[in-house]
Amino acid sequence: KKRDFVQSKLKEVGIPTAVHYPKPMHLQECFSYLNHRIGDFPISEMVSNEIMSLPMNPYITQKEQQYISNELIKITSK
């Protein structure tokens, strides 16, 4: 629920994040022909406001994973 705060704190310690779907699918322009409105899919809308992607790839080391996890725990436990 504090995505912007968490993202800014992770950025401060060198951990990039991304928001891939800032709008839920049913509210994106390409699906406007379906005539869905805000409130039609409340869980999708909630998730689109809260979710973010953390670094993840086949080359990330266990040490990097631990660093990201530890920083995320520190930030979110405040």
C-alpha positions in Angstrom: 0.0 0.0 0.0 3.1 2.2 0.3 4.5 1.4 -3.1 5.9 4.9 -3.9 7.6 5.1 -0.5 9.0 1.6 -0.8 10.2 2.2 -4.4 12.0 5.5 -3.4 13.7 3.8 -0.4 14.8 0.9 -2.6 16.1 3.3 -5.2 18.2 5.1 -2.5 20.0 1.8 -1.8 20.5 1.0 -5.5 17.7 -1.5 -6.0 15.6 -0.8 -9.1 11.9 -1.5 -9.3 9.3 -1.2 -12.0 5.5 -0.9 -12.3 4.5 -2.7 -15.5 0.8 -2.2 -15.3 -0.1 1.1 -13.7 -3.6 0.7 -15.0 -5.6 -2.5 -14.7 -6.2 -4.3 -18.0 -9.9 -3.5 -18.1 -9.2 0.3 -17.9 -6.6 0.3 -20.6 -7.4 2.1 -23.8 -7.0 -1.1 -25.9 -10.0 -2.6 -24.0 -12.2 0.5 -24.0 -14.6 -1.2 -26.4 -15.6 -3.5 -23.6 -17.0 -0.4 -21.7 -15.7 -1.4 -18.3 -15.5 1.3 -15.7 -13.7 1.9 -12.4 -15.2 -0.4 -9.8 -15.9 -3.3 -12.2 -12.9 -5.3 -11.0 -11.9 -3.9 -7.6 -9.2 -6.4 -6.8 -7.5 -5.8 -10.1 -7.7 -2.1 -9.5 -6.3 -2.5 -5.9 -3.4 -4.6 -7.1 -2.5 -2.2 -10.0 -2.0 0.5 -7.3 0.1 -1.6 -5.1 2.2 -4.1 -7.1 5.7 -3.6 -8.3 8.4 -5.7 -9.8 11.7 -6.4 -8.0 15.0 -7.3 -9.8 14.8 -10.9 -11.0 16.7 -12.6 -13.7 18.6 -15.9 -14.2 21.9 -14.2 -13.3 21.0 -12.6 -9.9 23.2 -14.1 -7.2 22.1 -15.4 -3.9 23.9 -12.6 -2.2 22.0 -10.0 -4.3 18.7 -11.8 -3.5 19.5 -11.6 0.2 20.4 -7.9 -0.1 17.2 -7.1 -1.8 15.2 -9.2 0.7 16.9 -7.6 3.7 16.4 -4.1 2.4 12.7 -4.8 1.6 12.2 -6.1 5.1 13.9 -3.1 6.7 11.8 -0.7 4.7 8.4 -2.4 5.2 8.8 -3.0 8.9 8.9 0.7 9.7 
